[in-house]
Each structure stands twice: as C-alpha cells, then as structure tokens.
Amino acid sequence: MATEKKVTAIKNTPRHLLGIQNLSVLEAKEILTEAKSFIKLNRGSSKKLDVLRGKTQINLFFEPSTRTQSSFDLAGKRLGADVMTMNMGNSALKKGETLIDTAMTLNAMHPDIIVIRHQDSGAPNLLSQKVNCTVINAGDGRREHPTQALLDALTIINRKGNIEGLKIAICGDILHSRVARSNIYLMNMLGAEVNVIAPKTLMPKGIDSLGVKSFTDVKKGLDGCDIVMMLRLQNERMQGSFLPSKREYYEFFGLTPEKLKFAKKDALLMHPGPMNRGVEIDTKLADDINVSLVKEQVELGVAVRMACLKLYCK
C-alpha cells in the first residue's frame, strides 16, 4: 500500500509570509504546531538539523533589531541554512539605490529565503514581487510583524494550553504598533476576546472595526483579562507631541502591580521588547518569573522562526 504524502495547509499558498492577514486559521495552527516540535530541540544539547541544508538565507534589516534579527539568524543556522546578515547601514542604499534595485541584485545571487525588516509599510510585499525566493516579513512600518504575533501565541499556548476563550489586553502605543495589529488579527482568529488600551492620542481611529473593544481607562480595560500585553512607545515613529510626559504616561498607562490586580488573579504579562522600564512597565513586575513571560517569548521566538523558515522554504 502506497504511503500517503502529508498535505500541509501552507503547501498550497504563496511561498511568502507577509502578514497574519494573509493566513488562514489552518495555516496559523500549522506554524504553531511545527514550532512546538522545536522547543525541545532548542533546549537540548544537540540543536542542529539539516532541514535547510544547501539553502541560502539573507537577512535584510533596515531598522535596528536585537531579538528578531538574532533569532532569525539562529533559526536559520539551526536548520542548516547558509545565513548572511547584511549591514544595511553600509549598503548601496546609502548611495541612492532603491529597494527594487537591491532586490534585483540579491535575486541575481539566487537566495532561497529573504527575511526583511523595513521602516516602510508594504516593503516586504514589494520585495516579494521582485524576487524568485521566499520572503518573510520581520516587521514593516506600522503594518505587521507576523512572527512576533505567532511567538506570542505559542507562548500563551505553552502556559495556558489554549487561546480560544481567553481575554487578552493589549496596552500602550496601539497607533504606531505593528505588533499590536498582528496580534489583534491572530488572537481574534484563534478565538480570543481582545481589549486594546491606550490614551486617545495613541488609539487608531476605527480600531473597533478590527473586532476589539477599546479603552482609555486601564482599570476597565484590564478587567477580567487572562493576558496583558504591554507595548513599547514607538518614539521613532512619532511626529509631533503625543504624550504630556513619560512620567504621566507611566502613572496612567504603565503596568504596575496595583494595576495588574484589575486583571484575573492568575493573569500573565508579556512585552515584545525592548522594554522601557519605569515608562511602560514596573521593573520588578517585568522580572517576576511568576507573572512575566518576557524571557519565554524570546526563547520561543527561535522555535517559531524555525517553523516559518522550514514551512515556507520548500
């Protein structure tokens, strides 16, 4: 009797991971299931596989990054790929080269995967139209950061067992945050109830149309929540005055032990990093291993990115 080939949800889709909005529920769950298999591997003594042996991965990071860049780098190497991270600060872009010209240059080198982070929304989509390889979005402007949302989902599942039925609060600079958008799409897709909390100046107009409840009062927004996701203030994307002062922001929107009491008794907190301690979050709370999932997010980020590289690089 012939052995049936495993049919995956991702196999019949384009080879690019450009955003959570482009995924079906089955595709998202497939990535998360694949990622689970890498958790144990990454905690073991032997972490090397040859799944992507002979494949070339190019990391293009036009914005500063520590966690995302290093985890994609590590993920590719653990899967056996040849990984090249380009220093865009010294690239031909400084001499006036366009992203399309860069794409054509890289395409001539026949890479198998390009991981891109860019300050302009839509840059990964544009790149995917100009190259003959897999493109994975590592964050574009205010639009999306799909692998961050996926690792957040895996972290929640790893601790809570499931996402469906949970109440999740996303608090902070919603207006400028691609992490918030990707998480809103994914958590809704997986059956969670999502609250977003921000001052009026940092709350996007029409945010309720994305299937969330919006609050400008932290205490009301945290009421009954299982997970509290704090966001970094995106100062580099702010043009004009959005906040009276960081001190006032911390007083009203920074997460403290007192504010966390309005969430469920066993609520857990998350933050995509980097954290501005004393602005977005109380430092002791951020380091409390009984409450904070921040370190676990970093760890599971490698597993999620390994899953994405494996599934999308056919």
C-alpha positions as CSV (number, residue, x, y, z in Angstrom):
1,M,0.0,0.0,0.0
2,A,1.5,3.3,-1.0
3,T,2.4,5.8,1.7
4,E,0.3,9.0,1.6
5,K,2.2,12.2,1.5
6,K,1.5,14.7,4.2
7,V,-0.6,17.5,2.9
8,T,0.0,20.9,4.6
9,A,-2.1,24.0,4.6
10,I,0.9,26.1,3.7
11,K,1.9,24.0,0.7
12,N,-0.9,25.3,-1.5
13,T,-0.3,29.0,-0.7
14,P,2.3,31.5,-1.9
15,R,5.8,31.0,-0.5
16,H,5.8,34.3,1.3
17,L,4.9,35.1,4.9
18,L,3.9,38.8,4.6
19,G,1.3,39.1,7.4
20,I,-1.2,37.4,9.7
21,Q,-4.0,38.8,7.5
22,N,-2.7,36.6,4.7
23,L,-3.0,33.4,6.8
24,S,-5.9,31.1,7.3
25,V,-6.7,29.5,10.7
26,L,-5.3,26.2,9.4
27,E,-2.0,27.8,8.3
28,A,-1.5,29.7,11.6
29,K,-2.2,26.5,13.6
30,E,0.2,24.5,11.3
31,I,3.0,27.0,12.1
32,L,2.3,26.8,15.8
33,T,2.2,23.0,15.8
34,E,5.5,22.9,13.9
35,A,7.1,25.4,16.3
36,K,6.1,23.2,19.3
37,S,8.3,20.4,17.9
38,F,11.4,22.8,18.0
39,I,11.0,23.8,21.7
40,K,12.5,20.5,23.0
41,L,15.2,20.6,20.3
42,N,16.3,24.1,21.3
43,R,16.5,23.1,25.0
44,G,18.6,20.0,24.2
45,S,22.4,19.6,23.9
46,S,22.3,19.0,20.1
47,K,20.4,21.7,18.3
48,K,21.5,21.3,14.7
49,L,19.3,19.9,11.9
50,D,19.9,19.7,8.1
51,V,16.3,20.6,7.0
52,L,17.6,23.6,5.1
53,R,21.0,22.2,4.2
54,G,22.1,23.8,0.9
55,K,19.7,26.7,1.2
56,T,20.8,30.3,1.4
57,Q,19.0,32.8,3.8
58,I,19.7,36.5,3.6
59,N,18.6,38.8,6.4
60,L,17.8,42.4,5.4
61,F,17.3,44.6,8.4
62,F,16.8,48.2,7.5
63,E,15.8,49.0,11.1
64,P,17.7,48.2,14.3
65,S,16.8,44.9,15.8
66,T,18.2,42.6,18.5
67,R,15.7,39.9,19.3
68,T,14.1,39.4,15.8
69,Q,17.4,39.5,13.9
70,S,19.4,37.3,16.2
71,S,16.5,34.7,16.4
72,F,16.1,34.5,12.6
73,D,19.9,34.2,12.3
74,L,20.0,31.4,14.9
75,A,16.9,29.7,13.5
76,G,18.4,29.5,10.0
77,K,21.7,28.1,11.3
78,R,20.0,25.5,13.5
79,L,18.1,24.3,10.4
80,G,21.4,24.0,8.5
81,A,21.0,27.0,6.1
82,D,23.8,29.3,5.0
83,V,22.8,32.6,6.6
84,M,24.1,36.0,5.6
85,T,23.0,39.1,7.5
86,M,23.6,42.3,5.5
87,N,24.7,45.5,7.2
88,M,22.3,47.9,5.6
89,G,24.0,50.9,7.2
90,N,26.9,50.3,4.8
91,S,24.8,49.2,1.8
92,A,24.4,50.8,-1.6
93,L,21.1,52.2,-0.3
94,K,23.2,55.0,1.3
95,K,24.4,55.8,-2.2
96,G,20.8,56.2,-3.5
97,E,20.0,52.6,-4.6
98,T,16.3,51.8,-4.4
99,L,14.8,48.8,-2.7
100,I,13.9,47.4,-6.1
101,D,17.5,47.7,-7.3
102,T,18.6,45.9,-4.1
103,A,16.0,43.2,-4.7
104,M,17.3,42.7,-8.3
105,T,20.9,42.5,-7.1
106,L,20.1,39.9,-4.4
107,N,17.9,37.9,-6.8
108,A,20.9,37.5,-9.1
109,M,22.6,35.7,-6.2
110,H,19.8,33.1,-6.1
111,P,18.9,33.1,-2.4
112,D,16.2,30.7,-1.2
113,I,14.9,32.9,1.7
114,I,15.0,36.7,2.3
115,V,14.0,37.9,5.8
116,I,13.2,41.6,5.7
117,R,12.5,44.3,8.3
118,H,11.8,47.7,6.8
119,Q,10.6,51.1,8.1
120,D,8.1,51.4,5.2
121,S,4.7,49.6,5.3
122,G,4.4,47.2,2.3
123,A,8.2,46.9,1.6
124,P,8.1,43.1,2.1
125,N,5.2,42.8,-0.3
126,L,7.1,44.9,-2.9
127,L,10.2,42.7,-2.5
128,S,8.2,39.5,-2.9
129,Q,7.1,40.7,-6.3
130,K,10.7,41.2,-7.5
131,V,12.5,38.1,-6.3
132,N,12.2,34.4,-7.1
133,C,12.5,33.2,-3.5
134,T,10.6,33.1,-0.2
135,V,10.1,36.4,1.5
136,I,9.4,36.5,5.3
137,N,8.3,39.8,6.9
138,A,10.2,40.6,10.0
139,G,8.3,43.8,10.6
140,D,7.2,46.6,8.1
141,G,6.4,50.1,9.3
142,R,3.2,50.3,11.3
143,R,1.6,47.4,9.3
144,E,2.5,43.9,10.5
145,H,5.0,41.8,12.5
146,P,3.6,38.3,11.9
147,T,6.3,36.2,13.5
148,Q,6.1,38.3,16.7
149,A,2.3,37.5,16.9
150,L,3.0,33.8,16.3
151,L,5.6,33.6,19.0
152,D,3.2,35.4,21.4
153,A,0.5,32.9,20.6
154,L,2.9,30.0,21.1
155,T,4.0,31.5,24.5
156,I,0.4,31.8,25.6
157,I,-0.5,28.2,24.4
158,N,2.6,26.9,26.2
159,R,1.4,28.4,29.5
160,K,-2.4,28.4,29.2
161,G,-2.9,25.4,27.0
162,N,-5.1,27.3,24.5
163,I,-6.0,30.7,23.3
164,E,-9.7,30.2,22.5
165,G,-11.9,31.7,25.2
166,L,-9.1,33.8,26.8
167,K,-9.4,37.6,27.3
168,I,-6.3,39.4,26.2
169,A,-5.5,43.1,26.8
170,I,-3.0,44.9,24.5
171,C,-1.9,48.2,26.2
172,G,0.2,51.1,25.0
173,D,1.1,52.7,21.7
174,I,-1.6,51.0,19.6
175,L,-1.4,53.7,16.9
176,H,2.2,53.0,15.8
177,S,2.5,49.3,16.7
178,R,2.7,46.6,14.0
179,V,2.9,44.1,16.9
180,A,-0.5,45.2,18.1
181,R,-2.0,44.8,14.6
182,S,-0.6,41.3,14.0
183,N,-1.7,40.2,17.5
184,I,-5.2,41.6,17.0
185,Y,-5.6,39.6,13.8
186,L,-4.1,36.4,15.2
187,M,-5.7,36.4,18.7
188,N,-9.2,37.1,17.1
189,M,-8.5,34.3,14.6
190,L,-7.7,31.9,17.4
191,G,-10.8,32.7,19.3
192,A,-9.7,35.2,22.0
193,E,-11.5,38.3,23.1
194,V,-9.2,41.3,22.7
195,N,-9.2,44.6,24.5
196,V,-6.9,47.5,23.4
197,I,-5.9,50.2,25.9
198,A,-4.3,53.5,25.1
199,P,-4.5,57.2,25.6
200,K,-6.7,58.9,22.9
201,T,-3.7,60.2,21.1
202,L,-2.3,56.7,20.6
203,M,-5.5,55.0,19.7
204,P,-6.2,54.5,16.0
205,K,-9.4,55.8,14.6
206,G,-11.9,53.0,13.8
207,I,-9.9,50.4,15.8
208,D,-13.2,48.8,16.9
209,S,-13.8,47.6,13.3
210,L,-11.0,45.1,13.8
211,G,-13.1,43.2,16.3
212,V,-11.7,44.6,19.5
213,K,-13.0,46.7,22.5
214,S,-11.1,49.9,23.0
215,F,-10.5,51.6,26.4
216,T,-8.7,54.7,27.6
217,D,-9.1,53.6,31.2
218,V,-6.5,50.9,32.1
219,K,-8.5,49.6,35.0
220,K,-11.6,49.0,32.9
221,G,-9.5,47.5,30.0
222,L,-7.8,45.0,32.3
223,D,-10.9,43.8,34.0
224,G,-11.1,40.0,33.8
225,C,-8.1,39.7,31.4
226,D,-6.0,36.5,31.3
227,I,-3.1,38.0,29.4
228,V,-1.7,41.6,29.5
229,M,0.5,42.6,26.5
230,M,2.4,45.8,27.0
231,L,3.8,47.7,24.1
232,R,6.8,49.9,23.6
233,L,6.3,53.5,22.9
234,Q,7.3,53.9,19.3
235,N,9.1,57.2,19.7
236,E,10.9,56.9,16.4
237,R,7.5,56.9,14.6
238,M,6.0,59.8,16.5
239,Q,5.9,63.1,14.6
240,G,4.6,65.8,17.0
241,S,3.5,65.6,20.6
242,F,1.5,62.5,21.6
243,L,2.2,62.5,25.3
244,P,2.5,65.2,28.0
245,S,5.4,63.4,29.6
246,K,6.8,59.9,30.1
247,R,6.2,60.3,33.9
248,E,2.5,61.0,33.3
249,Y,2.2,58.1,30.8
250,Y,3.6,55.7,33.4
251,E,1.2,57.0,36.0
252,F,-1.9,56.3,33.9
253,F,-0.8,53.6,31.4
254,G,2.4,52.0,32.8
255,L,1.8,48.5,34.2
256,T,2.3,48.3,37.9
257,P,1.4,45.5,40.5
258,E,-1.6,47.7,41.6
259,K,-3.0,48.0,38.0
260,L,-2.4,44.3,37.3
261,K,-4.8,43.4,40.2
262,F,-7.7,44.5,38.0
263,A,-6.9,41.6,35.7
264,K,-7.5,38.0,36.7
265,K,-5.7,36.7,39.7
266,D,-3.5,34.4,37.6
267,A,-3.0,36.9,34.7
268,L,0.3,36.8,32.9
269,L,2.1,39.7,31.3
270,M,4.0,40.0,28.0
271,H,6.2,42.5,26.2
272,P,7.7,42.3,22.7
273,G,10.8,44.2,23.8
274,P,12.8,46.3,24.2
275,M,11.2,47.4,27.4
276,N,11.3,51.0,28.7
277,R,11.3,50.2,32.4
278,G,9.5,52.8,34.6
279,V,7.7,54.0,31.5
280,E,5.7,51.1,30.1
281,I,6.2,48.6,32.9
282,D,7.3,48.4,36.5
283,T,10.8,46.8,36.6
284,K,10.1,44.4,39.4
285,L,6.9,43.2,37.6
286,A,8.9,42.7,34.4
287,D,11.3,40.4,36.2
288,D,8.8,38.5,38.3
289,I,9.1,34.9,37.0
290,N,5.6,34.1,38.4
291,V,4.0,36.7,36.2
292,S,6.2,37.7,33.4
293,L,6.5,35.7,30.1
294,V,9.1,38.1,28.6
295,K,12.0,35.6,28.7
296,E,9.8,32.8,27.4
297,Q,8.8,35.0,24.5
298,V,12.4,35.4,23.5
299,E,13.1,31.7,23.8
300,L,10.0,30.6,21.8
301,G,10.7,33.2,19.2
302,V,13.5,31.0,17.8
303,A,11.2,27.9,17.6
304,V,8.5,29.9,15.7
305,R,11.1,31.3,13.3
306,M,12.5,27.9,12.7
307,A,9.0,26.7,11.9
308,C,8.4,29.6,9.4
309,L,11.7,29.0,7.6
310,K,11.1,25.3,7.3
311,L,7.5,25.5,6.2
312,Y,7.9,28.4,3.7
313,C,11.2,27.4,2.2
314,K,10.1,24.4,0.0
